[in-house]
Amino acid sequence: MKRRRLAAATALAVGVLAVQTGVASPVHAAAPRYASTTGSGTECTSTAPCDIVTAVNQAPSSTEVIIAPGTYSLGSTGLVNSQSAVNVHGTPGQPRPVINSNASPALSMLGAGARVADLTINQNGGSFGLQVFATGILVQRLEVHSSAADACAIGYSGLVRDVLCVSTAAGGVALEDSWGGGTGLLTLRNVTAVATGAGSYGIRANSTSNDTNLDVSARNVIAWGALADIGSGETGTNSESDVILSFSNFDKIEELGGGNVTNVGSVATNQTAQPIFLDNTLFHQAWNSPTVDKGTTDVNVGTADLDGDPRRLGAATDIGADEYDTVPPDVTLLHVPKPKVHKHKVKFIFVASEIVTFTCKVDKRKAKPCSSPLKLKLKRYGKHKITVMARDIVGNVDPTPATYTWKLKHKHKRKHHHHQHHH
C-alpha cells in the first residue's frame, strides 16, 4: 500500500516537471508571486510585491515565489507552505535574500515536488531551521545557520545540492533525514553539513518506525559533527537505513540497531583528513584543504557552487558546497563621465564578475573602500584618473583594475569679436 501511494506522488512530481520544461501537462501553473522587504498588500506581483510571509504562506500549488534581495527579519512568524510543487527562491547571481527568524521552523515546505533555492536562513531556537519534507524535492544553493535541534530537516526523496547546513545546538544535527513509514531515496551532492555543539551530528538518517526503507546517496559531501560526522539507525521491524557515500569527507560514524553507513575503507574515494576552512560562516575551503579537486561529477551535480562560482574550477570538482575559487574577479565600468567635463561632480557605475569588495583610487590619493554608484566632487582643474580594484571572497584580486581618465575644464565665456569693415 505504501509503495503505491509513493508511486502516485512521484507521478505528480513528474507532471510538475513537465510544466517547468514547457511540455503540455494537466498541472496548471499559477502566476509567479513576488516578495520584497518593503512589500505589502496581497497582490504579490512584480510591480506590487507583497511581504514574504504573505507571498510564501498563501502560495497555491504549482506557484513560483520570487524573493527580492534584502534582509527579512521575521521574529516568531514562520514561513510555511504545504501545497504541492511550490518553488521558493531568490535570484541566482544576485545577493541571496537573508531570512532572520526565531520561528520553528523558519521555512517549512511540505508539498510534493517542493523547490527551494538561493536563500540564506539564520534561525535561533526551536526545532528546524529549514524543513523540506516531501517526495521529489529539489533544494539547491541554500545557506542555513541554526541553533535549533535540526538546521536542515530534509527528506523524503529528491535532490539536495550546493547547500550549506550549520548547526550550533548541543545534540544538534546539521542535516537530518529521519522519518518512518515508506520508501525514499535522498540524493546529496556537494553538501557541507557542519554541527559544532556537544553531542552533535553532521548528517543523521534514522528509520523511525516499521516498514521503512530510507536511503541516502551522498557524493562530494563534507560531514562534520562533534559526536559523529554521520549517524544511521533503525527502529521497528522490516526497516532499513543506508547512507552510501563516495568522493566525500567524513570520519566518525555511528551505526545503531542495524543502521548502515558506507564503511570508510570500503569506498576508496572517501577521505577522513579534516577539511581546512578559511572561515566558519560560509566554510570556504583553504587552498590546502584535502577536499579541493577530489570530488567527481554526474548528472545530479550542479553547475554552480554556493557563491555562484562555476562548479568546476580546477582539475576536478571539489568536495563540499564551496568550489575553491582561483578565478580573479573582473571589473567593468558601466557609466563614466565624458572625457572633457565642466562640472566638478562626476558619477561612476561599475560591476564585477562575482561578489567582491571594491577599492577605488582617485588621482594620487590613498585607495579607499568604495561601492557603486560612486559620486566624486573634484576641485582641481586638469586631468583626473580613477582606478577601481576588486577582491573576491577568498582573496583573489582583479589583475587588470578598471581605469578611466578625464579632464575638468574651465567654462570659457564666449568673446564677441567686432570686425571692422574695410572699405
Protein Blocks (a to p, Z undefined) as FASTA:
>chain_A
ZZmmmmmmmmmmmmmmmmmnopacfbdcdddddddfkbgcjlopaklccdfklmmmmpce
hiacdddeddddekjaccddfbehiacdddehiacdddddfbdcfbdcfbehiacehiac
ddeehjbfbdcddehiacehiacddfbfblbacdfbdcdehiacddfbehiafbacddee
iadddddehiacddfbghiafbdcddfbehiacddddehiacddfkbmbdcddedehiac
ddddehiacfbdcdeehiacddfklpmkbcfbdcddfbfklopacfklckgopaccdfkl
cfbdfkopafblbfbdcedjbdcdfbdcddddfbdcdfbdfbfbdcdddddfbdcddddd
ehjbccdddddddddddfbgcjdddddddddfkopacfbdcddddddddddddddddddd
dZZ
